[in-house]
Amino acid sequence: MEYDGTSVIRKILGGKANLVELNVDGPAGHIEGLSLRLYNPDSRQWSLNFASIAGGVLTPPVYGEFKEGRGEFYGSDTLGSRAILVRFVITRLESDSTRFEQSFSDDGGKTWK
């Protein structure tokens, strides 16, 4: 599914964290959410923590890093009673345009949907 919309990103704590306001529309409807992204200087990785306004609860974070304009982040979650992996990818397209991709795997990362 594809969604179109905006993300407003604000640096906080001297750039070691940021807040993201997400406002998008797509096939499953309207999504508004907030993401808190925190940088860990020891691991040199970011944690991405997201909450949808509809649910009002933080989802389990994904962890990863940026390399050459692309960020890849992975984490664990559940779908119903099944354990799943989550992959979140951020790719910068232009100075003011970014693509976000989210995929899920229930077979340990062999396949992604």
NORHUNOR-V486575 format. One record per pair of residues at least 24 apart in sequence whose C-alpha atoms are under 10 Angstrom apart, sorted by the first residue. I is the first residue (numbers start at 1). J is the second residue. If there is no record, write none. Layout:
# NORHUNOR-V486575
i:I j:J
i:I j:J
This chain:
# NORHUNOR-V486575
i:1 j:26
i:1 j:27
i:1 j:28
i:1 j:101
i:2 j:26
i:2 j:27
i:2 j:28
i:2 j:100
i:2 j:101
i:3 j:27
i:3 j:28
i:3 j:29
i:3 j:30
i:3 j:31
i:3 j:100
i:4 j:30
i:4 j:99
i:5 j:30
i:5 j:31
i:5 j:32
i:6 j:32
i:6 j:97
i:6 j:98
i:7 j:32
i:7 j:33
i:7 j:34
i:7 j:35
i:7 j:97
i:7 j:98
i:8 j:34
i:9 j:34
i:9 j:35
i:9 j:36
i:10 j:36
i:11 j:37
i:12 j:36
i:12 j:37
i:12 j:38
i:13 j:38
i:15 j:39
i:16 j:40
i:16 j:41
i:16 j:46
i:17 j:46
i:17 j:47
i:17 j:48
i:18 j:48
i:19 j:48
i:19 j:49
i:19 j:50
i:20 j:48
i:20 j:49
i:20 j:50
i:21 j:50
i:22 j:50
i:22 j:51
i:22 j:52
i:22 j:53
i:30 j:54
i:33 j:58
i:34 j:58
i:35 j:59
i:35 j:61
i:36 j:61
i:37 j:61
i:37 j:62
i:37 j:63
i:38 j:63
i:39 j:63
i:39 j:64
i:39 j:65
i:45 j:73
i:46 j:71
i:46 j:72
i:46 j:73
i:47 j:73
i:47 j:74
i:47 j:75
i:48 j:73
i:48 j:74
i:48 j:75
i:48 j:88
i:60 j:86
i:61 j:86
i:62 j:86
i:62 j:87
i:62 j:88
i:63 j:87
i:63 j:88
i:64 j:88
i:64 j:89
i:65 j:89
i:65 j:90
i:66 j:90
i:66 j:91
i:68 j:92
i:69 j:93
i:70 j:98
i:70 j:99
i:71 j:100
i:72 j:101
i:73 j:102
i:74 j:102
i:74 j:103
i:74 j:104
i:75 j:104
i:76 j:104
i:76 j:105
i:77 j:104
i:78 j:106
i:79 j:104
i:79 j:106
i:82 j:106
i:83 j:107
i:83 j:108
i:84 j:108
i:84 j:109
i:85 j:109
i:85 j:112
i:86 j:112
i:86 j:113
i:87 j:112
i:87 j:113
